[in-house]
Amino acid sequence: MQLYNNGLKALLLFLPLTVGLPAFAELDEALSVKSDCKHDAQMFRCVRYIKAHDGDTITVEIPNVPPIIGHNISIRVKGIDAPEISGHGACERQQARAAQELVQKVLSTAKRIDLINIERDKYFRLLADVIADGKSLSQIVMNAHLAYSYNGGTKQKINWCEFDKKRVPAKENQP
């Protein structure tokens, strides 16, 4: 009976270790993924999407930085100008909602989002190239004809009613 009890004790001590090995492997794998998400001066990696204001402004959560810098941070998407939700005409507002929906769909389904080439715009907002699963968000929105190329300065006067005629149907412009 003593041998049985010693064997049972050994099994009870050893079993959690063997059962825990897969959990340790998963933890190790998760930590190795996280090491790929380290930030540097020009890039925030593995940010979490919160919402799209329109086609060229989003809100994100930047992990592993103080909340004053990384919590609910508004990002201006570099390289494009999209119609405004509170625009001056029905066409602009309609295009703005379509751009917002596209950005929301792309970013909410992305497995990884990085902000690269970070800088400040003329209004001191964060300006960045937004990369969703390796693809440029600005290129996705422009390919859908829901934004035009813009790199600061004076904005073009766009007739969003005419711009809409070039728009690619939604099912064709998915990333």
C-alpha positions in Angstrom: 0.0 0.0 0.0 2.9 2.4 0.8 4.3 1.8 -2.7 0.9 2.5 -4.2 0.7 5.8 -2.2 4.2 6.8 -3.2 3.4 6.0 -6.9 0.2 8.0 -6.7 1.9 10.9 -5.1 4.6 10.9 -7.9 1.9 10.7 -10.5 0.0 13.5 -9.0 3.1 15.6 -8.9 4.2 14.7 -12.4 0.8 14.9 -14.1 0.3 18.6 -13.8 3.8 19.1 -15.4 3.0 16.9 -18.4 -0.5 18.4 -18.8 0.9 21.9 -18.5 3.5 21.4 -21.2 1.1 22.3 -24.1 0.0 25.4 -22.1 3.6 26.4 -21.7 4.2 25.9 -25.4 1.2 28.1 -26.2 2.4 30.7 -23.8 5.9 30.6 -25.4 4.3 30.9 -28.8 2.2 33.9 -27.7 5.2 35.6 -26.2 7.2 35.1 -29.4 4.4 36.7 -31.4 4.4 39.6 -29.0 8.1 40.1 -29.5 7.3 40.7 -33.2 5.0 43.6 -32.0 7.7 45.8 -30.5 7.4 49.5 -31.4 10.2 51.8 -32.6 10.5 55.5 -33.4 8.7 55.2 -36.8 6.3 52.3 -36.2 3.6 51.1 -33.8 3.1 47.4 -34.4 0.0 45.2 -33.6 -2.3 48.1 -32.8 -6.0 47.3 -32.0 -8.7 48.9 -34.2 -11.4 50.7 -32.3 -13.4 52.7 -34.9 -13.4 54.5 -38.2 -14.5 58.2 -38.2 -14.5 58.2 -42.0 -12.3 57.0 -44.8 -9.1 58.7 -43.6 -9.3 58.9 -39.8 -9.4 56.0 -37.4 -9.1 55.4 -33.7 -6.8 52.7 -32.3 -5.4 51.4 -29.1 -1.6 51.2 -29.1 -0.4 48.4 -26.8 2.6 48.7 -24.4 2.7 52.4 -24.3 1.3 54.7 -21.5 -2.5 55.3 -21.9 -2.0 59.0 -22.4 -0.3 58.1 -25.7 -1.9 54.8 -26.7 -5.5 54.8 -25.4 -8.2 55.8 -28.0 -5.7 57.6 -30.2 -6.9 59.2 -33.4 -4.8 58.4 -36.5 -5.0 60.3 -39.8 -4.3 57.9 -42.6 -1.3 59.1 -44.6 -1.5 59.6 -48.3 -5.3 60.1 -48.9 -8.2 62.5 -48.4 -11.6 61.0 -48.2 -15.1 62.6 -48.1 -16.3 64.0 -44.8 -19.2 62.5 -42.8 -20.4 66.0 -42.2 -19.8 67.1 -45.8 -21.5 69.8 -47.8 -23.6 67.6 -50.0 -25.5 64.4 -50.1 -23.0 62.8 -52.4 -20.1 63.6 -50.2 -21.9 62.3 -47.1 -22.9 59.1 -48.9 -19.3 58.6 -50.1 -18.0 59.2 -46.6 -20.3 56.6 -45.2 -19.2 54.1 -47.9 -15.5 54.9 -47.1 -16.1 54.5 -43.4 -17.8 51.2 -43.9 -15.0 49.9 -46.1 -12.3 51.0 -43.5 -14.4 49.4 -40.7 -14.7 46.1 -42.6 -11.0 46.0 -43.5 -9.7 46.9 -40.0 -12.2 45.0 -37.9 -11.4 41.7 -39.8 -7.6 42.3 -39.9 -5.4 39.9 -37.9 -2.7 42.5 -37.6 -2.6 46.3 -38.0 0.6 48.3 -38.0 1.2 52.1 -38.1 4.3 52.9 -40.0 6.1 56.1 -41.1 4.5 57.9 -38.1 4.7 61.7 -38.0 2.6 64.7 -37.1 0.4 66.4 -39.7 -0.1 70.2 -40.0 -2.7 70.1 -37.2 -0.3 68.0 -34.9 -2.4 64.8 -35.3 -0.7 61.5 -35.7 -0.3 60.7 -39.3 0.7 57.2 -40.4 0.6 54.6 -43.1 -1.9 52.1 -41.9 -1.1 48.5 -42.8 -3.7 45.8 -42.4 -2.5 42.3 -42.8 0.4 43.6 -45.0 -1.8 45.8 -47.2 -2.0 49.6 -47.3 -5.3 50.9 -46.1 -4.9 54.1 -48.2 -4.4 52.0 -51.3 -7.5 49.9 -50.5 -9.6 53.1 -50.1 -8.2 54.7 -53.2 -8.7 51.5 -55.3 -12.4 51.6 -54.2 -12.5 55.3 -55.5 -13.5 56.5 -52.0 -10.5 58.8 -51.6 -7.9 60.6 -53.7 -4.1 60.9 -53.2 -3.3 63.7 -50.8 0.0 64.6 -49.1 -0.8 67.7 -47.2 -1.3 71.3 -48.4 -4.4 72.7 -49.9 -7.1 70.1 -50.5 -8.7 69.7 -54.0 -12.2 70.7 -54.5 -13.8 67.4 -55.3 -17.2 66.8 -56.8 -18.1 63.6 -54.9 -21.1 63.0 -57.2 -18.8 62.7 -60.2 -16.1 60.9 -58.2 -18.7 58.3 -57.2 -19.1 57.2 -60.9 -15.6 55.8 -60.8 -16.3 53.7 -57.7 -15.7 50.0 -57.8 -18.6 47.9 -56.6 -18.0 46.8 -53.0 -17.5 43.1 -53.7 -14.7 43.9 -56.2 -12.7 46.2 -53.9 -12.2 43.9 -51.0 -8.5 43.5 -49.9 
